[in-house]
């Protein structure tokens, strides 16, 4: 676990810091539920620093990770040029991943300036605000809706997608993707049903869960799908993981008030979801509604959320 340094975040003193942990290793250790040599129980937390380069300027973050829990606890007010140098020395980033391992220079700066009896003003805690989720304006009911557009039948089977193929898939259907097709737009026709947890897209003839499965491994998601169908959720027993095309069809070109690229009728509690696609030579594909993108993880058994779908049968 490295040296037993302490960091004070608000009124909480946290120790030890895991200098070995990083965003990539976190997938294999926690989200895969496979790193049992490191994680002895589901309540065990590990704390580490990483550089977040998703915005215009990189920032240094302090993360709390557990088997089913991930939370940025604080941002550290570190010198921006030092963070930029860390990003630069790790090479050009894939558009699918922009979270970086800290280097030795950042580690030493933290030890010298922030940890233990360092400057507490450099630590800016993330403030969690609890509120009831706003599910947006009431959709038109399926009984009253009249769809006059053209039905779009999207691919509905499992797929293997290589890196070089994702751009063509997204542009073929004109899906919005923040990096690959920022001018794209796929127009849904979402309507409500008698069940608040289900909506239907008349354009694609797909029925969606507005929420769904909490974070876990692909095996966990598959078990939950079996349980959902066994319980005949919503009166149906043919729920499944969406394809890349089906999941991308939900992305809106503008973030809603919940800070996700989705119609507000969908919950923000599943910010990125597994799709029925794997990558060669290895990895699993996801759709990220928080970032408005498709991405893959190379973890052995990476973790993600689930949002299930079924095809409406006429």
LOFITI-857593 format. One line per 2 residues: number of its first residue (from 0); their letters; for each residue x, y, z of N, C-alpha, C, CB. Coordinates in steps of 0.05 Angstrom, whole numbers. Each point is the difference from the previous one (the first is absolute). Glycine has a CB too. Example, Ala and Ser with C-alpha at 12.3 -4.5 7.8 and 13.67 -1.06 7.14 Angstrom:
0	as	264 -114 156 -18 24 0 18 24 0 -38 -23 25 ~ 31 44 -39 16 24 1 -15 22 14 24 -13 -43
END
This chain:
0	xx	16 -24 0 -16 24 0 17 25 0 -35 -25 24 ~ 61 23 -21 17 23 0 1 14 27 -11 5 -48
2	xx	21 19 48 3 15 25 -27 8 11 45 17 -15 ~ -47 -15 41 -26 5 13 -4 30 4 2 -44 23
4	xx	-4 58 -45 -5 29 1 -30 4 5 38 9 -31 ~ -45 15 41 -27 7 6 -8 25 -16 5 -19 46
6	xx	-31 19 -53 -12 24 -13 -25 7 14 20 -13 -44 ~ -23 39 51 -25 9 13 -18 12 -21 25 9 43
8	xx	-49 -21 -46 -20 9 -19 -24 10 17 15 -32 -37 ~ -19 58 40 -20 10 18 7 -8 28 -35 -3 -35
10	xx	17 -11 49 5 -9 27 11 -28 2 -36 30 15 ~ 39 -43 -38 8 -28 -1 30 -2 -6 -46 -13 -16
12	xx	60 -3 33 28 -5 -4 3 -28 -13 13 29 40 ~ -1 -31 -63 1 -25 -16 28 -10 -1 -40 15 -27
14	xx	44 -40 33 25 -14 -2 -4 -30 -2 23 37 26 ~ -6 -51 -41 23 9 -15 -8 7 -29 30 -28 28
16	xx	-12 41 -42 -2 5 -29 12 -23 -15 1 51 7 ~ -15 -62 -27 11 -21 -16 14 11 -24 -36 -32 16
18	xx	63 33 -16 15 12 -22 0 -18 -24 28 24 33 ~ -34 -49 -30 0 -19 -22 -26 1 -17 30 -30 27
20	xx	-51 39 -15 -26 0 -14 -1 22 -20 -22 -19 41 ~ 8 14 -64 -4 20 -20 -26 -7 -15 50 7 -5
22	xx	-60 11 -13 -26 -5 -12 -2 -26 -16 -4 48 -3 ~ 25 -56 -11 -1 -25 -15 0 -24 18 25 22 -37
24	xx	-9 -22 58 1 -23 19 -26 -2 16 50 6 3 ~ -63 17 0 -25 -1 16 -21 -18 -13 10 47 16
26	xx	-11 -48 -43 -19 -17 -14 4 -29 9 -2 32 -39 ~ 28 -41 37 5 -28 6 -3 -7 30 31 0 -38
28	xx	-25 20 55 -1 -5 29 -28 1 11 46 19 3 ~ -62 1 -12 -26 4 12 -23 -7 -18 21 35 27
30	xx	-23 -22 -50 -23 -3 -17 -2 -28 -11 2 48 -11 ~ 20 -62 9 -1 -28 -10 -9 -19 22 36 11 -33
32	xx	-34 -2 58 -4 -18 23 19 -23 -2 -49 12 2 ~ 72 -8 -15 18 -22 -4 26 4 16 -19 -6 -45
34	xx	23 29 57 25 4 14 -1 -8 29 10 37 -32 ~ -18 -61 37 -4 -8 28 25 -1 17 -39 -25 -17
36	xx	62 24 4 25 0 15 4 28 13 20 -35 -30 ~ -34 55 18 3 28 11 -26 7 16 30 13 -39
38	xx	-53 -23 31 -25 8 12 -11 -23 16 -9 33 -38 ~ 10 -31 64 -9 -22 17 -30 0 5 45 1 21
40	xx	-58 22 -23 -29 1 4 -11 23 -16 4 -22 46 ~ -30 22 -49 -14 20 -17 1 28 12 -29 -36 -17
42	xx	35 38 43 1 26 13 27 13 1 -38 -16 27 ~ 59 1 -36 27 11 1 3 22 -20 17 -45 15
44	xx	-5 67 -7 5 23 -17 30 4 -4 -43 22 15 ~ 50 -12 -39 27 7 -6 -1 29 -10 14 -48 -12
46	xx	7 64 20 1 28 -7 25 6 -16 -25 11 42 ~ 21 4 -64 23 6 -18 -5 26 -15 9 -49 -5
48	xx	13 59 -6 -1 25 -16 1 -7 -30 21 26 38 ~ -33 -10 -54 3 -3 -29 -4 27 -14 -17 -47 2
50	xx	26 50 -26 -4 25 -16 -23 -3 -18 49 10 3 ~ -69 7 0 -24 1 -17 5 19 -23 -31 -12 39
52	xx	32 2 -64 5 17 -23 -23 2 -18 48 -12 3 ~ -73 9 7 -24 1 -17 -7 29 -7 -16 -43 21
54	xx	23 62 -4 -7 27 -6 21 15 -16 -27 0 42 ~ 24 26 -43 20 17 -15 27 0 14 -38 28 -17
56	xx	37 -30 44 25 1 16 1 -25 18 0 51 -1 ~ 22 -65 2 1 -23 18 -2 7 29 28 -23 -34
58	xx	-39 5 50 -2 5 29 8 -25 15 -37 34 -8 ~ 47 -30 32 9 -21 17 -23 -8 19 48 15 -3
60	xx	-56 -40 3 -23 -9 16 8 -21 19 -31 11 -38 ~ 15 -13 60 4 -21 21 -24 -18 -1 29 31 29
62	xx	-25 -57 -33 -21 -19 -5 -4 -20 23 8 6 -49 ~ -33 -12 55 -6 -22 18 -13 -22 -16 -7 32 40
64	xx	18 -57 -39 -10 -22 -16 -6 -24 18 27 16 -39 ~ -49 -29 32 -7 -25 13 -13 -18 -21 -6 22 46
66	xx	-3 -46 -39 -10 -18 -20 -24 11 -16 15 -37 29 ~ -33 50 -15 -23 12 -14 -3 30 6 -23 -45 3
68	xx	46 57 -1 -1 28 8 24 15 -11 -24 -12 42 ~ 19 35 -54 21 17 -11 -7 29 4 12 -35 -34
70	xx	5 50 47 -7 28 6 25 17 1 -40 -15 26 ~ 40 37 -42 21 20 3 -6 16 25 7 3 -50
72	xx	12 -5 70 -4 12 26 9 29 0 5 -44 21 ~ 15 51 -37 11 27 1 16 6 -25 1 -2 50
74	xx	1 27 -57 19 9 -20 23 14 14 -37 6 -35 ~ 61 -11 26 24 12 13 10 23 -18 12 -45 22
76	xx	-9 68 -10 8 24 -15 30 -2 -6 -37 27 22 ~ 44 -43 -42 28 -4 -7 8 18 -23 -4 -48 16
78	xx	30 53 -19 10 16 -23 -9 -12 -27 39 15 28 ~ -52 0 -44 -11 -10 -25 22 -10 -19 -39 32 5
80	xx	61 -17 -6 22 -8 -18 11 -28 7 11 48 -7 ~ -10 -53 33 10 -26 9 -19 -22 -9 21 21 40
82	xx	-47 -16 -39 -20 -20 -9 2 -3 -31 -30 12 39 ~ 33 9 -53 3 -1 -30 24 -17 -7 -23 45 -5
84	xx	45 -41 19 24 -16 -5 -4 -29 5 28 39 12 ~ -44 -46 8 -6 -28 6 -16 -12 -23 0 10 50
86	xx	-19 4 -60 -16 -9 -23 17 -4 -24 -41 23 18 ~ 58 -3 -24 17 0 -23 19 -23 0 -4 49 -3
88	xx	16 -56 25 20 -20 1 -11 -28 -3 27 29 29 ~ -54 -32 -25 -13 -26 -4 -9 -5 -28 -14 3 48
90	xx	19 16 -66 -6 -4 -28 -28 9 -7 31 -37 0 ~ -37 37 -26 -26 8 -10 -22 -18 11 21 17 -42
92	xx	-41 -5 53 -22 -16 12 -20 -8 -21 6 24 43 ~ -17 -48 -39 -23 -9 -16 -23 18 7 16 -47 -2
94	xx	-33 52 -18 -24 16 6 -19 -15 18 4 23 -44 ~ 1 -49 48 -18 -16 17 9 0 30 -9 -28 -40
96	xx	32 40 46 9 -1 28 19 24 5 -5 -50 1 ~ -2 66 18 16 24 6 4 4 30 -17 21 -42
98	xx	20 -43 57 7 0 28 28 -12 2 -49 -3 15 ~ 67 17 -1 28 -7 -1 11 -7 28 5 30 -39
100	xx	14 -48 39 15 -6 24 18 23 7 -1 -49 -10 ~ 3 56 36 19 22 8 28 -10 -4 -34 19 33
102	xx	53 0 -37 28 -8 -2 15 6 26 -1 10 -50 ~ 26 -16 51 16 4 24 1 29 9 27 -40 -12
104	xx	-26 58 -7 1 29 6 -25 9 15 29 8 -40 ~ -52 -17 31 -25 7 14 -1 -13 27 -24 4 -44
106	xx	33 -29 46 0 -14 25 17 15 21 -6 -44 -24 ~ 30 52 15 17 14 19 -11 27 8 39 -23 -20
108	xx	-52 37 0 -13 26 6 -22 -4 21 10 17 -46 ~ -25 -38 44 -21 -6 19 11 -5 28 -28 -19 -36
110	xx	50 4 37 12 -6 26 11 25 12 12 -46 -16 ~ 1 63 0 12 25 10 -20 21 8 39 -11 -28
112	xx	-62 13 14 -17 23 2 -28 -6 11 25 19 -37 ~ -35 -43 35 -28 -6 6 -4 -20 22 -10 11 -47
114	xx	23 -34 46 -5 -21 18 10 6 28 2 -32 -38 ~ -13 16 57 8 2 28 -5 28 11 35 -35 -7
116	xx	-15 51 13 -5 27 11 2 21 -21 18 -16 43 ~ -24 9 -69 2 19 -22 -22 21 0 22 -35 -26
118	xx	-23 51 5 -19 22 -2 -28 -10 -6 37 30 -16 ~ -55 -29 35 -27 -10 -3 -16 16 -20 2 -15 47
120	xx	7 40 -53 -15 17 -19 3 -10 -28 7 39 30 ~ 12 -56 -35 4 -11 -27 -19 -23 -6 47 13 3
122	xx	-61 -23 18 -19 -22 -3 -29 12 -1 31 -32 24 ~ -44 27 -47 -27 11 -4 -20 -23 0 18 40 -26
124	xx	-32 -46 48 -18 -23 1 -23 2 -20 12 -5 49 ~ -20 -17 -60 -24 -2 -16 -24 0 18 25 -25 -37
126	xx	-44 42 32 -24 1 17 -22 -15 -13 14 45 18 ~ -24 -65 -5 -22 -16 -11 -27 13 7 28 -43 4
128	xx	-44 47 -24 -26 12 4 -22 -21 -5 17 46 -13 ~ -32 -53 34 -20 -21 -3 -27 13 -8 24 -29 34
130	xx	-37 19 -54 -25 10 -8 -15 -21 -16 18 47 -1 ~ -44 -44 0 -17 -18 -16 5 5 -29 -35 -2 37
132	xx	40 -19 -52 7 4 -28 -24 10 -16 34 -36 4 ~ -29 56 -20 -21 11 -18 -1 -16 -26 7 46 20
134	xx	-29 -59 -25 -2 -17 -24 -12 15 -24 -6 -39 30 ~ 7 66 -28 -7 17 -23 -29 2 -5 42 -14 -20
136	xx	-50 29 -1 -28 4 -7 -14 -27 -6 11 46 -17 ~ -36 -48 22 -14 -25 -5 -1 -5 -31 -28 7 42
138	xx	36 -31 -49 -1 -8 -28 -29 -5 -9 46 -20 4 ~ -51 22 -29 -26 -7 -10 -4 -30 4 1 37 -35
140	xx	-25 -45 42 -5 -29 5 -1 -15 -26 -26 12 41 ~ 33 -37 -40 1 -17 -23 -28 -4 -12 40 -24 19
142	xx	-61 26 -2 -27 -4 -11 -8 24 -17 -11 -26 41 ~ 21 50 -35 -8 24 -15 20 8 -21 -24 14 41
144	xx	47 -26 -41 21 8 -18 -6 -9 -29 34 -2 37 ~ -27 18 -56 -3 -7 -28 26 6 -14 -49 10 1
146	xx	63 -31 -8 27 2 -13 -4 0 -30 23 -23 39 ~ -14 45 -52 -3 2 -29 27 -2 -15 -40 28 8
148	xx	61 -32 7 26 -2 -12 6 -28 -11 16 36 30 ~ 8 -40 -38 9 -25 -11 13 -17 22 6 21 -46
150	xx	-15 -46 49 12 -17 20 28 -8 -8 -45 -18 11 ~ 63 19 9 29 -7 -5 6 -25 16 13 49 -7
152	xx	-6 -70 -7 6 -26 13 30 -2 3 -41 -22 -20 ~ 50 24 45 28 -1 6 10 -29 4 -3 46 21
154	xx	29 -51 -25 10 -27 5 -5 -9 29 35 8 -35 ~ -43 -33 38 -9 -9 26 15 -24 11 -44 17 -12
156	xx	67 -25 0 15 -23 8 27 7 12 -24 -26 -34 ~ 36 7 47 27 4 11 20 5 -23 -11 -30 39
158	xx	32 45 -33 18 8 -22 29 1 11 -37 26 -22 ~ 56 -27 3 28 6 5 6 25 -15 13 -49 5
160	xx	-3 69 10 6 26 -12 29 7 5 -48 15 7 ~ 63 -10 -28 27 10 2 1 30 2 16 -40 -25
162	xx	6 51 35 3 29 4 -7 15 -26 35 -8 35 ~ -25 -2 -57 -3 15 -25 -28 -2 -12 47 -9 -8
164	xx	-65 -7 20 -27 -3 -11 -20 17 14 12 -46 -11 ~ -6 56 35 -20 15 15 -8 26 -13 19 -21 41
166	xx	0 34 -54 -6 26 -13 -21 -4 -22 47 16 10 ~ -44 -38 -26 -19 -5 -22 -27 -6 11 38 -17 -29
168	xx	-39 1 51 -26 -7 12 -15 25 9 19 -44 15 ~ -5 62 -2 -12 24 11 -10 18 -23 29 -3 41
170	xx	-13 6 -62 -7 18 -21 -21 -12 -19 45 20 2 ~ -46 -46 -4 -21 -13 -16 -28 8 10 32 -38 -10
172	xx	-35 38 36 -27 6 11 -2 29 9 -4 -48 14 ~ 25 64 -18 1 28 8 -5 3 30 -16 13 -45
174	xx	28 -31 61 -2 3 29 18 23 9 -10 -49 5 ~ 1 64 15 18 19 13 21 -15 16 -37 35 2
176	xx	62 -28 -6 23 -9 16 18 23 3 -4 -48 -16 ~ 10 55 41 13 26 5 26 4 -15 -21 -2 45
178	xx	36 -19 -49 26 2 -14 -2 -8 -29 23 -10 43 ~ -37 -11 -49 0 -12 -27 -21 13 -19 17 -42 20
180	xx	-39 52 -8 -21 11 -17 -16 21 15 -3 -44 -26 ~ 16 66 33 -13 21 17 -24 13 -13 44 7 20
182	xx	-47 -9 -46 -23 13 -14 -22 -21 -4 31 33 -22 ~ -28 -57 31 -20 -21 -4 -25 4 17 37 -31 -11
184	xx	-58 19 2 -25 0 15 -18 -22 -10 4 50 7 ~ -14 -66 12 -19 -21 -6 -26 7 14 37 -36 -6
186	xx	-58 40 -8 -25 9 11 -17 -23 9 1 41 -28 ~ -5 -44 54 -17 -20 12 -29 10 0 38 -18 28
188	xx	-56 0 -20 -27 7 5 -9 -15 25 -10 8 -50 ~ 19 2 73 -4 -14 25 -28 6 11 49 3 10
190	xx	-62 -24 0 -27 3 11 -1 -15 26 -21 5 -45 ~ 4 3 63 -3 -13 26 -19 -24 -2 9 44 23
192	xx	-7 -61 -3 -17 -24 2 -14 2 27 29 -29 -30 ~ -45 9 36 -14 -1 26 20 -6 23 -42 -15 -23
194	xx	66 6 16 21 -6 19 21 23 -1 -8 -50 -4 ~ 11 64 26 19 23 1 29 -8 -5 -31 23 31
196	xx	37 -48 -28 27 -10 -4 6 -8 -28 0 -15 47 ~ -19 19 -66 3 -9 -27 -9 22 -19 -7 -48 14
198	xx	22 52 -36 -8 18 -21 4 -15 -27 12 42 27 ~ -26 -32 -47 2 -13 -27 9 21 -20 -36 -33 12
200	xx	54 26 -30 8 17 -22 -15 -9 -24 46 9 20 ~ -65 6 -29 -16 -8 -24 17 0 -25 -41 19 22
202	xx	62 -3 -22 18 1 -24 14 -27 -4 6 50 6 ~ 5 -61 15 16 -24 -2 -15 -25 8 40 27 8
204	xx	-65 -24 2 -16 -22 10 15 -15 22 -21 -5 -45 ~ 34 20 63 14 -11 23 -13 9 26 42 -1 -27
206	xx	-44 -17 46 -10 6 26 24 1 19 -45 -22 -9 ~ 47 43 24 24 5 17 -8 1 30 22 24 -38
208	xx	-4 -34 55 -2 6 28 11 28 5 4 -49 12 ~ -18 65 4 10 27 5 23 0 20 -46 18 -9
210	xx	47 -38 25 23 -4 19 12 -27 -7 -21 29 37 ~ 30 -44 -17 7 -28 -4 21 -10 19 -12 5 -47
212	xx	34 -15 37 18 -17 17 24 17 10 -14 -40 -27 ~ 20 37 53 22 13 13 27 -11 -11 -29 8 41
214	xx	50 6 -35 27 -7 -11 8 -28 9 12 48 0 ~ 0 -62 -18 11 -27 5 14 -11 -24 -37 -8 33
216	xx	46 -17 -31 14 -13 -22 -20 -8 -22 36 -16 32 ~ -25 8 -54 -17 -10 -22 -16 -24 9 32 18 -34
218	xx	-19 -34 51 -14 -24 10 -23 8 18 42 -26 -2 ~ -38 47 18 -21 10 17 -23 11 -16 33 12 35
220	xx	-27 3 -56 -21 10 -18 -16 -22 -12 28 41 -10 ~ -14 -62 0 -13 -23 -12 -18 -15 20 38 -4 -32
222	xx	-30 2 56 -17 -13 21 -24 17 5 40 -21 21 ~ -37 48 -20 -22 17 5 -21 -1 -23 30 30 26
224	xx	-20 -33 -51 -18 -3 -23 -17 -25 3 33 24 -29 ~ -20 -46 37 -15 -25 5 -21 4 21 40 -27 -14
226	xx	-33 40 36 -18 5 22 -23 18 -8 37 -6 32 ~ -31 26 -48 -20 19 -10 -21 -15 -17 33 38 1
228	xx	-23 -55 -19 -19 -15 -17 -15 -21 15 31 8 -38 ~ -18 -20 58 -14 -20 17 -23 13 15 42 -26 4
230	xx	-38 51 4 -21 15 15 -20 13 -19 32 8 36 ~ -27 -10 -63 -18 11 -20 -5 30 6 -22 -45 -7
232	xx	45 60 8 -2 28 6 -17 14 -21 45 -1 21 ~ -65 17 -11 -18 14 -18 -19 -18 -16 35 35 -3
234	xx	-34 -61 10 -17 -19 -14 14 -13 -24 -39 27 14 ~ 65 -24 -16 15 -11 -22 24 -16 10 -14 39 -29
236	xx	22 -59 13 22 -18 7 21 -2 -21 -32 -26 27 ~ 35 48 -43 20 0 -22 17 25 1 -31 -27 -28
238	xx	37 36 53 18 23 3 28 -9 -6 -30 21 35 ~ 46 -3 -46 28 -6 -7 17 25 1 -17 -37 -30
240	xx	43 32 27 19 22 -2 -3 14 -27 32 -24 32 ~ -31 50 -34 -2 13 -26 25 -3 -17 -32 32 21
242	xx	29 -31 -47 23 1 -18 12 28 2 -20 -35 -31 ~ 43 38 18 13 26 -1 -18 20 -14 45 -22 -1
244	xx	-57 14 -21 -18 18 -15 -25 8 17 16 -21 -43 ~ -27 2 56 -24 5 16 6 20 23 -18 -45 -11
246	xx	40 40 25 7 18 22 8 28 -10 16 -40 26 ~ -1 41 -48 8 26 -11 -24 16 -10 44 -20 -13
248	xx	-66 6 5 -23 14 -9 -13 17 21 -8 -37 -32 ~ 14 32 58 -12 15 22 15 26 5 -16 -43 20
250	xx	41 45 -29 16 24 7 -12 25 -13 41 -29 5 ~ -45 49 12 -9 27 -9 24 17 -6 -43 -4 27
252	xx	42 23 -46 23 17 -6 5 22 20 -10 -9 -46 ~ -7 13 66 3 20 20 -5 -13 27 -13 38 -31
254	xx	30 -32 51 -4 -10 27 -26 11 12 50 -5 6 ~ -64 -12 9 -23 10 14 8 12 27 -29 -34 -23
256	xx	10 41 40 6 13 25 13 -19 20 -38 31 -8 ~ 37 -57 2 13 -20 17 28 -6 -9 -45 -20 9
258	xx	55 36 -28 28 -1 -10 6 -26 -15 13 29 39 ~ -33 -40 -53 5 -23 -17 -13 5 -27 1 -31 40
260	xx	10 18 -60 -11 3 -28 -23 -20 -5 46 15 -15 ~ -68 -11 29 -23 -17 -1 -25 16 3 27 -38 18
262	xx	-49 27 -28 -26 11 7 -3 -3 30 -21 -12 -45 ~ 10 33 59 -1 -2 29 -19 -21 11 10 48 0
264	xx	-25 -62 -17 -17 -22 9 17 -24 9 -37 15 -31 ~ 63 -15 23 18 -21 9 15 9 25 5 -16 -48
266	xx	0 -3 65 15 6 25 29 5 -6 -32 -28 26 ~ 44 46 -10 28 6 -1 17 -20 15 -12 48 -5
268	xx	-2 -67 19 15 -18 18 15 -22 -16 -34 9 35 ~ 30 -11 -61 15 -18 -17 15 17 -21 -35 -38 7
270	xx	56 51 1 13 20 -18 15 -13 -23 5 29 39 ~ 4 -54 -37 11 -14 -23 -8 -29 2 40 32 -3
272	xx	-46 -44 -20 -12 -27 0 15 -19 -18 -44 20 10 ~ 43 -46 -3 10 -21 -18 -18 -1 -24 18 -26 39
274	xx	-6 20 -62 -15 -6 -24 8 -28 -10 -4 49 -12 ~ -13 -61 -5 5 -27 -9 21 0 -22 -47 -13 11
276	xx	71 22 -4 22 1 -19 27 -3 14 -27 30 -30 ~ 44 -47 19 27 -3 10 20 12 -21 -14 -41 26
278	xx	39 43 -17 20 12 -17 22 -20 -5 -10 46 18 ~ 21 -46 -43 24 -15 -5 24 18 1 -26 -32 -30
280	xx	48 24 42 6 -27 10 -12 -6 28 41 1 -27 ~ -51 19 41 -12 -5 26 -14 24 11 35 -34 9
282	xx	-53 31 9 -14 22 12 -30 0 -5 42 26 -4 ~ -56 -9 19 -29 3 -3 -7 29 -6 -7 -38 33
284	xx	-14 41 -50 -9 26 -7 -22 10 19 12 -10 -48 ~ -12 37 51 -20 13 17 -10 24 -15 22 -16 42
286	xx	-45 26 -34 -10 27 -8 -1 17 25 -27 -18 -40 ~ 40 41 39 2 18 23 -18 24 -4 48 -15 8
288	xx	-70 16 7 -19 22 -3 10 25 14 -37 -33 -3 ~ 55 30 21 12 23 14 18 16 -18 -3 -25 43
290	xx	19 11 -59 19 13 -18 -10 1 -29 36 -16 30 ~ -58 3 -36 -10 0 -27 18 -14 -20 -23 42 11
292	xx	30 -67 -5 20 -14 -16 -3 -30 2 31 39 7 ~ -18 -52 -26 4 -29 2 29 -5 9 -34 -9 -37
294	xx	38 -11 54 28 -6 8 2 -29 7 6 47 18 ~ 19 -57 -15 4 -27 7 20 -1 24 -9 -16 -48
296	xx	7 -6 62 19 -5 22 15 -26 -6 -29 24 33 ~ 55 -24 -28 16 -23 -5 3 -18 24 24 26 -34
298	xx	-39 -20 55 1 -17 24 -9 -28 -6 -8 40 28 ~ 18 -59 -13 -7 -28 -5 -30 -4 2 45 -14 18
300	xx	-57 24 3 -29 -1 3 -9 27 10 0 -51 9 ~ -1 71 -26 -6 27 10 -28 3 11 33 17 -33
302	xx	-37 5 48 -26 4 12 -15 23 -12 19 -18 42 ~ -45 18 -40 -16 21 -10 -29 -3 10 29 3 -41
304	xx	-46 14 32 -28 -1 7 -16 -14 -22 4 43 27 ~ -29 -47 -22 -17 -12 -21 -26 16 -3 19 -45 11
306	xx	-27 48 -36 -27 10 -7 -11 -18 -21 12 48 11 ~ -34 -63 -4 -9 -21 -17 -21 10 -20 9 -33 37
308	xx	-12 17 -58 -17 7 -23 -14 -25 -10 30 39 -12 ~ -52 -35 -2 -13 -22 -14 -12 11 -25 -9 -25 43
310	xx	5 8 -63 -12 8 -25 -30 -3 3 40 -13 -26 ~ -55 34 19 -29 -1 0 -10 -17 -22 -2 46 20
312	xx	-13 -66 -13 -11 -19 -20 -28 9 -8 29 -38 18 ~ -33 40 -44 -27 8 -10 -18 -24 -3 20 39 -24
END
